[in-house]
Amino acid sequence: MSTPVPTVPTPFPTVDVTAKARRNTPVAVVVMPVDRSGDAELGPGADRLDPDAVEAARATGKAGEVRQLPGNRWLVGIGDGEPRDWRRAGAALVRAVDANAAADHDAGRTVSRSLQVMMPPADNADRAAALAVGLVLGGYRFRVTGTRSAPRTSSVLLVVDEPERIAAGVRDAVTMAGATALARDLANMPSNVKDPVWLAGTAARLSSGIPGLATVVRDEAWLVEHGFGGVLAVGGGSATPPRLVELTWRPRGGSRAPHLVFIGKGVTFDTGGISIKPADGMHQMRTDMSGGAAVIAALLAIAAMKLPLRVTGLVPCAENHLSGSAYRPGDVVRHFGGRTTEVTNTDAEGRMLLADALAYAAQRHTPDAMVDVATLTGAMKISLGLRIGGLFASCDSLAARIGVAGERVGEAWWRMPLLADNAEDVRSQIADVRQCPGGPGAIAAALFLREFTGDRPWAHLDIAGPARSEATYDEVVPGGTGFAARTLVRLAADYV
């Protein structure tokens, strides 16, 4: 019996902006912190609250604190009002409303799938955008099941004083949140469905028919012909052959616009190969293509926003399996462009794929900047934990752009060094470079990748920590997080 396959992308709530509230729709009032007079700042829907509710509102100020009132009304606190507080509040609100809807559904009561949120006075675009991200992503769920899901919020109306001032920012925020949701979908899909052919085909299907966005899927014969030895080596142990996805966003009149290349690791399952992983945690390796998912989702969002620059997305897709045809420690692999790598650990497969794609991007596309994204090293999880991505860059200005982009969308990055003292460790005695030189693991991996960048401006984003979550926090839920998708879109939007 075949596995039920969830729809990709999974539906998420639409968010619209208006100055006029609707009748007969559940109401949520956003509560700002209590001021010195003891009064809480309430949204324009406060006139619907009775005195007891207003008194409750005075005690509701903590970010993400949600209270349900009679008559299908809600209060949600914002705390200090930082962007993270607004995302947290939106996520907490939609989770509470969805849980209540599920209970009503189970009890046979009427369920509304719409919600209107009354923002406090002096609303602004950044706050509304952050709230929208939380509302879109906080209720995200991905389940492979044959049963019907409980009803969830499908549309949200933000009621604000000046909708024309914040509508565009909310629209872009929802597009970027949708990219995060899609990246989560791709990462969460089980690997008995998601092999390299499925991932490449899904990228092609989702991008089909979008004006200005072209997608080409390269098969194993093309990879052999063009010398993608790293991709072929990693995929050699699997019954499913590897693929290279190449997405190209070229807006009308954009031939002279800046050109960015995003490259994402697309390992659809990683056993470690001959250097096999421990059993504990191997089931999570379905998310080892989270970097590739972020790139696919980012290209779709960039096209939806019609950004006036050229962007190419490259996703080398392979399954790192153990078999008689798997590549071995001690092998020497020839990459695109002719550079050779001495293999020392088949579980360091991501950098083998990225090396091919970086060399291809540098030689064939000569971009203004290249950014690769990958769940690359366990060392990065040890260094920065599970909520911060590692940022390596050959160019200070590109590193600064990525840091600002991440801050604007709520994804944290910490710049790591490319230590000159370790650069020579990458050299091999029997090949051009060694795959796993000694020294600090994440830094060594980045130094290896730099060898294939052709001295183009380049950044490497190691998302091994924040790409997956075991807990619910802010707008994040357990499973693939979609981390980095919003940063890539914001980077492209700010680049011009």
C-alpha positions as CSV (number, residue, x, y, z in Angstrom):
1,M,0.0,0.0,0.0
2,S,1.5,3.4,-1.0
3,T,2.3,6.1,1.6
4,P,-0.2,9.0,1.7
5,V,1.6,12.0,0.4
6,P,0.7,15.4,1.9
7,T,0.0,18.3,-0.5
8,V,3.1,20.4,-1.1
9,P,2.9,23.2,-0.4
10,T,0.6,22.7,2.6
11,P,-2.0,25.4,3.0
12,F,-1.3,28.3,5.3
13,P,-3.5,31.2,6.4
14,T,-3.9,34.2,4.1
15,V,-3.4,37.6,5.8
16,D,-5.2,40.8,4.6
17,V,-5.1,44.3,6.0
18,T,-8.1,46.6,6.5
19,A,-9.4,49.5,8.6
20,K,-12.9,48.0,9.0
21,A,-13.7,45.1,11.2
22,R,-16.2,42.4,10.1
23,R,-19.1,41.2,12.0
24,N,-19.7,37.6,13.1
25,T,-15.9,36.8,13.0
26,P,-13.8,35.8,16.0
27,V,-12.0,38.8,17.4
28,A,-8.5,38.9,18.9
29,V,-7.3,42.2,20.5
30,V,-3.5,42.8,20.6
31,V,-2.5,44.1,24.0
32,M,0.5,46.4,24.4
33,P,2.4,46.6,27.8
34,V,0.7,48.4,30.6
35,D,1.8,52.1,30.8
36,R,2.6,54.1,34.0
37,S,-1.1,54.9,34.5
38,G,-1.9,51.2,34.7
39,D,-3.8,51.2,31.4
40,A,-3.0,48.7,28.7
41,E,-2.9,49.9,25.1
42,L,-5.7,48.1,23.3
43,G,-6.4,47.7,19.6
44,P,-9.4,49.2,17.8
45,G,-11.6,46.3,18.8
46,A,-11.4,47.1,22.5
47,D,-14.9,48.7,22.3
48,R,-16.2,45.1,21.9
49,L,-14.8,44.2,25.3
50,D,-16.8,44.3,28.5
51,P,-15.3,45.8,31.7
52,D,-14.2,42.4,33.0
53,A,-12.3,41.8,29.7
54,V,-10.7,45.2,29.9
55,E,-9.5,44.4,33.4
56,A,-8.1,41.1,32.1
57,A,-6.4,43.0,29.3
58,R,-4.5,45.0,31.9
59,A,-2.9,41.8,33.1
60,T,-2.1,40.5,29.7
61,G,1.1,42.0,28.6
62,K,3.6,39.1,28.3
63,A,4.6,38.3,24.8
64,G,2.6,35.3,23.5
65,E,0.2,35.2,26.5
66,V,-3.2,34.4,25.1
67,R,-6.5,34.6,27.0
68,Q,-9.9,33.4,25.6
69,L,-12.9,35.5,26.6
70,P,-16.6,34.7,26.2
71,G,-18.1,35.2,22.7
72,N,-15.2,33.9,20.7
73,R,-12.9,36.8,21.7
74,W,-9.3,36.7,22.5
75,L,-6.5,38.8,24.0
76,V,-2.9,38.3,23.1
77,G,0.1,40.1,24.8
78,I,3.0,41.7,22.9
79,G,5.4,42.1,25.8
80,D,8.1,44.7,25.1
81,G,7.0,45.0,21.5
82,E,10.2,43.8,19.8
83,P,9.8,42.1,16.4
84,R,10.3,38.7,18.0
85,D,7.5,39.5,20.5
86,W,5.2,40.2,17.6
87,R,6.1,36.9,15.9
88,R,5.7,35.0,19.1
89,A,2.3,36.6,19.8
90,G,1.0,35.8,16.3
91,A,2.1,32.2,16.6
92,A,0.7,31.7,20.1
93,L,-2.6,33.3,19.0
94,V,-3.1,31.1,16.0
95,R,-2.2,27.9,18.0
96,A,-4.7,28.8,20.7
97,V,-7.5,29.6,18.1
98,D,-6.7,26.3,16.2
99,A,-6.8,24.3,19.4
100,N,-10.1,25.8,20.3
101,A,-11.5,25.1,16.8
102,A,-10.4,21.5,17.0
103,A,-12.2,21.1,20.4
104,D,-15.4,22.7,18.9
105,H,-15.2,20.5,15.9
106,D,-14.9,17.3,18.0
107,A,-17.9,18.5,20.1
108,G,-20.0,19.1,17.0
109,R,-20.0,22.9,17.4
110,T,-19.8,25.4,14.5
111,V,-16.2,26.3,13.7
112,S,-15.1,29.6,12.1
113,R,-11.8,29.4,10.1
114,S,-11.5,33.1,10.0
115,L,-9.9,35.5,12.5
116,Q,-9.6,39.2,12.8
117,V,-6.8,40.8,14.8
118,M,-7.1,44.3,16.2
119,M,-3.7,45.9,16.4
120,P,-3.0,48.7,18.9
121,P,-2.8,52.3,17.9
122,A,0.5,53.6,16.3
123,D,0.8,50.3,14.4
124,N,3.6,50.2,11.9
125,A,4.7,48.0,9.0
126,D,7.5,46.2,10.8
127,R,5.2,45.2,13.7
128,A,2.4,44.1,11.4
129,A,4.9,42.1,9.2
130,A,6.3,40.3,12.2
131,L,2.8,39.5,13.5
132,A,1.8,38.2,10.1
133,V,4.8,35.8,10.1
134,G,3.8,34.4,13.4
135,L,0.2,34.0,12.3
136,V,1.2,32.2,9.1
137,L,3.8,29.8,10.7
138,G,2.7,29.3,14.2
139,G,0.0,26.8,13.3
140,Y,2.1,24.9,10.8
141,R,1.6,21.1,10.8
142,F,2.9,18.4,8.6
143,R,1.5,14.9,9.0
144,V,1.4,11.8,6.8
145,T,-2.0,10.4,7.6
146,G,-5.0,9.0,5.9
147,T,-7.4,10.7,8.4
148,R,-9.0,14.1,7.9
149,S,-7.3,16.9,9.8
150,A,-9.1,19.2,12.3
151,P,-10.2,22.6,10.9
152,R,-7.5,25.3,11.2
153,T,-7.4,29.0,10.6
154,S,-7.4,29.7,6.9
155,S,-7.7,33.5,6.8
156,V,-6.7,36.4,9.0
157,L,-7.7,40.1,8.8
158,L,-5.4,42.6,10.4
159,V,-7.5,45.6,11.5
160,V,-5.3,48.7,11.6
161,D,-5.6,52.5,11.6
162,E,-3.8,53.0,8.3
163,P,-3.9,49.9,6.1
164,E,-2.4,51.5,3.1
165,R,0.8,52.2,5.0
166,I,1.5,48.6,6.0
167,A,-0.2,46.5,3.4
168,A,2.9,46.1,1.2
169,G,5.1,45.1,4.1
170,V,2.6,42.5,5.3
171,R,2.2,41.1,1.8
172,D,6.0,40.6,1.5
173,A,6.2,39.2,5.0
174,V,3.5,36.6,4.1
175,T,5.4,35.7,0.9
176,M,8.6,35.1,2.9
177,A,6.7,33.2,5.6
178,G,5.2,31.0,2.8
179,A,8.8,30.3,1.6
180,T,9.6,29.1,5.2
181,A,6.5,26.9,5.2
182,L,7.4,25.4,1.8
183,A,11.0,24.7,3.0
184,R,9.5,23.0,6.0
185,D,7.3,20.9,3.8
186,L,10.2,19.7,1.7
187,A,12.4,19.0,4.7
188,N,9.6,17.1,6.6
189,M,8.6,14.8,3.7
190,P,9.7,11.2,4.5
191,S,12.6,9.9,2.4
192,N,10.6,6.9,1.1
193,V,8.8,9.5,-0.9
194,K,11.5,12.2,-1.2
195,D,14.3,10.8,-3.2
196,P,16.5,13.0,-5.5
197,V,14.1,12.5,-8.5
198,W,11.1,13.5,-6.4
199,L,12.8,16.6,-5.0
200,A,13.9,17.8,-8.4
201,G,10.5,17.1,-9.9
202,T,8.7,18.9,-7.2
203,A,10.9,22.0,-7.7
204,A,10.1,21.9,-11.4
205,R,6.4,21.4,-10.8
206,L,6.2,24.3,-8.3
207,S,8.0,26.7,-10.6
208,S,6.2,25.7,-13.8
209,G,4.3,28.5,-15.4
210,I,5.8,31.4,-13.3
211,P,6.7,34.2,-15.7
212,G,10.5,34.9,-15.5
213,L,11.3,31.7,-13.6
214,A,12.8,28.8,-15.5
215,T,13.8,25.4,-14.0
216,V,15.9,22.8,-15.6
217,V,16.6,19.4,-14.0
218,R,19.9,17.8,-15.0
219,D,20.0,14.0,-14.9
220,E,22.8,11.6,-14.2
221,A,23.9,11.4,-17.8
222,W,24.3,15.2,-17.9
223,L,26.2,15.1,-14.6
224,V,28.6,12.5,-16.0
225,E,29.1,14.5,-19.2
226,H,29.9,17.7,-17.3
227,G,32.2,16.1,-14.7
228,F,30.1,16.5,-11.5
229,G,32.2,13.9,-9.7
230,G,31.2,15.0,-6.2
231,V,27.5,14.6,-6.9
232,L,28.0,11.3,-8.7
233,A,30.2,9.9,-5.9
234,V,27.7,10.8,-3.1
235,G,24.8,9.4,-5.1
236,G,26.6,6.3,-6.3
237,G,25.5,4.1,-3.5
238,S,21.8,4.7,-4.0
239,A,19.3,2.9,-6.3
240,T,18.0,6.4,-7.1
241,P,20.3,8.5,-9.3
242,P,21.3,12.0,-8.4
243,R,20.0,15.2,-10.0
244,L,20.9,18.9,-10.3
245,V,18.1,21.4,-10.1
246,E,18.9,24.8,-11.7
247,L,16.3,27.5,-11.2
248,T,16.8,30.9,-12.9
249,W,14.9,34.1,-12.1
250,R,15.5,36.6,-14.8
251,P,13.0,39.5,-14.7
252,R,12.1,41.4,-17.8
253,G,14.8,44.1,-18.5
254,G,17.1,42.6,-15.9
255,S,20.0,41.6,-18.1
256,R,22.2,44.3,-16.5
257,A,20.9,43.8,-12.9
258,P,23.1,42.2,-10.2
259,H,23.3,38.5,-10.3
260,L,23.2,36.3,-7.2
261,V,23.6,32.5,-7.0
262,F,22.2,30.5,-4.1
263,I,23.3,26.9,-3.7
264,G,21.6,24.4,-1.4
265,K,22.6,21.0,-0.2
266,G,20.0,18.5,-1.4
267,V,20.9,15.2,0.4
268,T,17.5,13.6,0.6
269,F,18.7,11.0,3.1
270,D,22.1,10.5,4.7
271,T,23.2,7.2,6.1
272,G,26.8,8.4,6.2
273,G,27.7,5.8,3.5
274,I,30.6,3.5,4.4
275,S,31.4,5.9,7.3
276,I,28.0,5.0,8.6
277,K,26.2,7.1,11.1
278,P,25.0,5.8,14.5
279,A,21.4,4.6,14.6
280,D,20.4,7.2,17.1
281,G,19.2,10.3,15.2
282,M,19.5,8.8,11.8
283,H,15.8,9.1,11.2
284,Q,16.2,12.9,11.2
285,M,18.4,12.7,8.1
286,R,15.3,13.2,6.0
287,T,15.9,16.9,6.7
288,D,19.5,16.8,5.4
289,M,18.3,18.7,2.3
290,S,17.1,21.7,4.3
291,G,19.6,23.9,2.5
292,G,18.3,22.9,-0.8
293,A,14.7,23.4,0.4
294,A,15.5,26.9,1.5
295,V,17.0,27.7,-2.0
296,I,14.0,26.3,-3.9
297,A,11.5,28.1,-1.6
298,A,13.5,31.4,-1.8
299,L,13.6,31.3,-5.7
300,L,9.8,30.9,-5.8
301,A,9.3,33.8,-3.3
302,I,11.7,36.0,-5.2
303,A,9.7,35.4,-8.4
304,A,6.5,36.0,-6.6
305,M,7.8,39.4,-5.3
306,K,9.2,40.2,-8.8
307,L,12.5,41.4,-7.4
308,P,14.5,43.4,-10.0
309,L,17.7,41.3,-10.0
310,R,18.9,38.0,-11.5
311,V,19.0,35.0,-9.1
312,T,20.1,31.5,-9.9
313,G,19.3,28.6,-7.5
314,L,21.4,25.4,-7.7
315,V,20.4,22.3,-5.7
316,P,22.5,19.2,-6.2
317,C,20.3,16.3,-5.1
318,A,21.6,12.9,-4.0
319,E,21.0,10.1,-1.5
320,N,24.0,9.0,0.5
321,H,23.5,5.3,0.8
322,L,25.6,2.2,1.7
323,S,26.0,-0.4,-1.1
324,G,28.6,-2.0,-3.2
325,S,28.7,1.0,-5.5
326,A,29.1,3.6,-2.7
327,Y,32.2,5.8,-2.7
328,R,34.9,5.0,-0.3
329,P,37.4,6.7,2.1
330,G,40.6,7.0,0.2
331,D,38.9,7.6,-3.2
332,V,40.0,10.6,-5.3
333,V,37.1,12.4,-6.9
334,R,37.3,14.9,-9.8
335,H,34.9,17.8,-9.5
336,F,33.4,20.1,-12.2
337,G,36.3,22.1,-13.6
338,G,38.9,19.4,-12.9
339,R,39.9,20.0,-9.2
340,T,40.3,16.8,-7.3
341,T,39.4,15.8,-3.7
342,E,40.8,13.1,-1.5
343,V,37.9,11.5,0.3
344,T,38.5,10.8,4.0
345,N,35.0,10.4,5.4
346,T,31.9,9.5,3.3
347,D,29.7,11.1,5.9
348,A,31.1,14.5,4.9
349,E,29.1,14.2,1.8
350,G,27.5,17.7,1.7
351,R,30.7,19.5,0.8
352,M,31.3,17.1,-2.1
353,L,28.0,18.2,-3.7
354,L,28.5,21.9,-2.9
355,A,32.1,21.8,-4.3
356,D,30.7,20.8,-7.8
357,A,27.9,23.4,-7.6
358,L,30.2,26.2,-6.4
359,A,32.7,25.5,-9.2
360,Y,29.9,25.4,-11.8
361,A,28.4,28.7,-10.5
362,A,31.7,30.5,-10.5
363,Q,32.7,29.3,-14.0
364,R,29.4,29.3,-15.8
365,H,27.5,32.1,-14.1
366,T,30.2,34.5,-12.8
367,P,27.8,36.0,-10.3
368,D,28.2,39.2,-8.2
369,A,28.0,36.9,-5.1
370,M,27.4,33.3,-4.2
371,V,25.8,32.0,-1.1
372,D,25.6,28.3,-0.2
373,V,23.3,26.9,2.5
374,A,23.7,23.5,4.1
375,T,23.2,21.3,7.2
376,L,26.9,20.7,7.0
377,T,28.6,20.0,10.3
378,G,27.8,18.7,13.7
379,A,30.6,21.0,14.9
380,M,28.4,24.0,14.2
381,K,25.6,22.7,16.5
382,I,28.2,22.4,19.2
383,S,29.6,25.9,18.6
384,L,26.3,27.8,18.2
385,G,23.5,25.6,19.5
386,L,20.2,25.0,17.8
387,R,18.9,28.5,17.1
388,I,21.7,30.3,15.4
389,G,23.2,29.7,12.0
390,G,26.9,29.9,11.2
391,L,28.0,32.5,8.7
392,F,31.4,32.3,6.9
393,A,32.2,34.8,4.2
394,S,35.1,35.8,2.0
395,C,33.8,39.3,1.8
396,D,32.9,41.6,4.7
397,S,30.2,43.5,2.8
398,L,28.4,40.3,1.9
399,A,28.6,39.0,5.5
400,A,27.1,42.3,6.7
401,R,24.3,42.1,4.2
402,I,23.4,38.6,5.3
403,G,23.5,39.6,9.0
404,V,21.2,42.6,8.4
405,A,18.8,40.4,6.3
406,G,18.6,37.8,9.0
407,E,18.0,40.3,11.7
408,R,15.1,41.9,9.6
409,V,13.4,38.5,9.2
410,G,14.1,37.0,12.6
411,E,16.8,34.5,11.7
412,A,20.0,34.8,13.7
413,W,23.5,34.4,12.2
414,W,26.9,34.5,13.9
415,R,29.9,35.2,11.7
416,M,32.7,32.6,12.0
417,P,36.3,33.0,11.0
418,L,38.1,31.5,8.0
419,L,41.3,30.9,9.9
420,A,44.5,31.4,7.8
421,D,46.4,29.1,10.1
422,N,44.1,26.2,9.0
423,A,44.1,27.0,5.3
424,E,47.0,24.7,4.5
425,D,45.3,21.8,6.2
426,V,43.0,21.5,3.2
427,R,45.9,20.5,0.9
428,S,46.2,16.8,0.1
429,Q,49.3,14.8,-0.7
430,I,47.5,12.7,-3.4
431,A,44.9,15.2,-4.7
432,D,44.4,18.9,-4.8
433,V,42.4,19.1,-1.6
434,R,41.4,16.9,1.4
435,Q,37.7,16.5,2.1
436,C,38.0,16.4,5.9
437,P,41.2,18.2,7.1
438,G,42.0,18.3,10.8
439,G,41.2,21.2,13.0
440,P,37.9,22.9,13.9
441,G,35.3,21.0,11.9
442,A,33.0,23.7,10.7
443,I,35.9,26.0,9.9
444,A,37.7,23.3,8.0
445,A,34.6,22.5,6.0
446,A,34.2,26.2,5.0
447,L,37.9,26.4,4.1
448,F,37.4,23.3,1.8
449,L,34.4,25.0,0.1
450,R,36.3,28.2,-0.5
451,E,38.7,26.3,-2.7
452,F,35.9,26.0,-5.3
453,T,34.6,29.5,-5.3
454,G,36.9,30.9,-8.0
455,D,37.6,33.9,-5.8
456,R,34.0,35.2,-6.3
457,P,32.4,37.0,-3.4
458,W,31.0,34.0,-1.4
459,A,29.3,33.2,1.8
460,H,28.6,29.8,3.4
461,L,25.7,29.3,5.8
462,D,25.9,26.3,8.0
463,I,22.4,25.6,9.3
464,A,23.0,22.2,11.0
465,G,21.6,23.5,14.3
466,P,18.5,25.6,13.5
467,A,17.3,23.6,10.5
468,R,15.5,21.2,12.8
469,S,13.7,21.6,16.1
470,E,12.5,19.2,18.7
471,A,10.5,22.0,20.5
472,T,7.9,24.7,19.9
473,Y,9.2,28.2,20.3
474,D,8.3,31.5,18.8
475,E,6.9,30.7,15.3
476,V,8.9,27.4,15.2
477,V,7.3,24.0,15.6
478,P,9.0,20.5,15.8
479,G,10.5,19.2,12.6
480,G,12.1,21.1,9.8
481,T,12.1,24.8,10.5
482,G,12.6,26.3,7.1
483,F,15.5,28.3,8.5
484,A,17.4,30.5,6.0
485,A,14.7,30.8,3.4
486,R,13.5,34.2,4.6
487,T,17.1,35.4,4.9
488,L,17.9,34.5,1.3
489,V,14.7,36.3,0.1
490,R,15.5,39.4,2.2
491,L,19.1,39.4,1.0
492,A,17.9,39.5,-2.6
493,A,15.4,42.2,-1.9
494,D,17.9,44.4,-0.1
495,Y,20.6,43.7,-2.6
496,V,19.0,46.1,-5.1
